[in-house]
Amino acid sequence: MEHATDPIKTVMAELHARDAADREKDTPQAARLRAIAPEVGQLLLTLAIATRATTIVEVGTSSGYSTLWLATAARQTGGRVTTFEVDPSKLSLARGTFATARVEDVVELREGDGGEGLTHFVGRADLVFIDSEKDDYLRLLHLAVAALRPGGLLVADNLTSHADALVEFRAQALAHPLLSGLVIPVGGGEFLAVRL
Ligand SMILES: C[S@@+](CC[C@H](N)C(=O)[O-])C[C@H]1O[C@@H](n2cnc3c(N)ncnc32)[C@H](O)[C@@H]1O
């Protein structure tokens, strides 16, 4: 029996291939998708389903690759992903991604600063994923902690791949009195913590 192809998986594979090719060619950062590694997507999916996360917030959409993993989880949990992006070219790319993958029912793409966006979720986000500019992570750390409900999860990408830029974030995140977490060797190195 033939199975219909899942549009999410098809779009994910295309974006992953494009990102990998751009990295190979050394395409300038601004033109790249800068997507998470697939195993980070699998981690996000697993965490979101295991914790029945319904209010999911992402800072840094780019092409929407990581959002598709979160959207897959949201489909399972009956939840919704709100994702923030500042770059107009990435916003238009992400709009195309979400339309082609047919996830517009579970994804809300918002134009603007994710830090400001987080202030609209105070105390009620189940999962926050930070994947924007590394020099902005410290500001986002405090806004994300405020957005999370107790028991909610914070995940931040690139702790190992961008270790130098994230020294202060790592120190403050690991010592944060309202978080209990660690850095795990998945993809670019993920900070994973629960809001106490
Ligand atoms: C590493 S890429 C995100 C990749 C994406 N999470 C994925 O895995 O497919 C970082 C993105 O964050 C966006 N960005 C930078 N600062 C931001 C901010 N303050 N709020 C929202 N997005 C931001 C950038 O324009 C860029 O597209």
The ligand as an SDF file (V2000), in Angstrom:
LIG
                    3D

 27 29  0  0  0  0  0  0  0  0999 V2000
   20.5670   30.5520   13.7670 C   0  0  0  0  0  0  0  0  0  0  0  0
   19.2990   31.2890   12.8630 S   0  0  0  0  0  0  0  0  0  0  0  0
   17.8600   30.3720   13.3610 C   0  0  0  0  0  0  0  0  0  0  0  0
   17.7840   28.9920   12.7460 C   0  0  0  0  0  0  0  0  0  0  0  0
   16.4770   28.2790   13.0100 C   0  0  0  0  0  0  0  0  0  0  0  0
   16.1860   28.1920   14.4220 N   0  0  0  0  0  0  0  0  0  0  0  0
   16.5350   26.8730   12.4520 C   0  0  0  0  0  0  0  0  0  0  0  0
   17.1100   25.9960   13.1070 O   0  0  0  0  0  0  0  0  0  0  0  0
   16.0040   26.6620   11.3580 O   0  0  0  0  0  0  0  0  0  0  0  0
   19.0590   32.7710   13.7760 C   0  0  0  0  0  0  0  0  0  0  0  0
   17.9070   33.6370   13.2980 C   0  0  0  0  0  0  0  0  0  0  0  0
   17.5460   34.5280   14.3530 O   0  0  0  0  0  0  0  0  0  0  0  0
   17.1150   35.7340   13.7770 C   0  0  0  0  0  0  0  0  0  0  0  0
   17.1600   36.7550   14.8350 N   0  0  0  0  0  0  0  0  0  0  0  0
   18.2330   37.4850   15.2470 C   0  0  0  0  0  0  0  0  0  0  0  0
   17.8960   38.2780   16.2770 N   0  0  0  0  0  0  0  0  0  0  0  0
   16.5720   38.0400   16.5330 C   0  0  0  0  0  0  0  0  0  0  0  0
   15.6470   38.5500   17.4860 C   0  0  0  0  0  0  0  0  0  0  0  0
   16.0070   39.4710   18.3990 N   0  0  0  0  0  0  0  0  0  0  0  0
   14.3810   38.0950   17.4620 N   0  0  0  0  0  0  0  0  0  0  0  0
   14.0040   37.1490   16.5430 C   0  0  0  0  0  0  0  0  0  0  0  0
   14.8410   36.6320   15.6190 N   0  0  0  0  0  0  0  0  0  0  0  0
   16.1060   37.0730   15.6100 C   0  0  0  0  0  0  0  0  0  0  0  0
   18.0820   35.9390   12.6190 C   0  0  0  0  0  0  0  0  0  0  0  0
   17.5770   36.8410   11.6730 O   0  0  0  0  0  0  0  0  0  0  0  0
   18.2510   34.5000   12.1020 C   0  0  0  0  0  0  0  0  0  0  0  0
   17.3410   34.2480   11.0450 O   0  0  0  0  0  0  0  0  0  0  0  0
  1  2  1  0
  2  3  1  0
  2 10  1  0
  3  4  1  0
  4  5  1  0
  5  6  1  0
  5  7  1  0
  7  8  2  0
  7  9  1  0
 10 11  1  0
 11 12  1  0
 11 26  1  0
 12 13  1  0
 13 14  1  0
 13 24  1  0
 14 15  1  0
 14 23  1  0
 15 16  2  0
 16 17  1  0
 17 18  1  0
 17 23  2  0
 18 19  1  0
 18 20  2  0
 20 21  1  0
 21 22  2  0
 22 23  1  0
 24 25  1  0
 24 26  1  0
 26 27  1  0
M  CHG  2   2   1   9  -1
M  END
$$$$
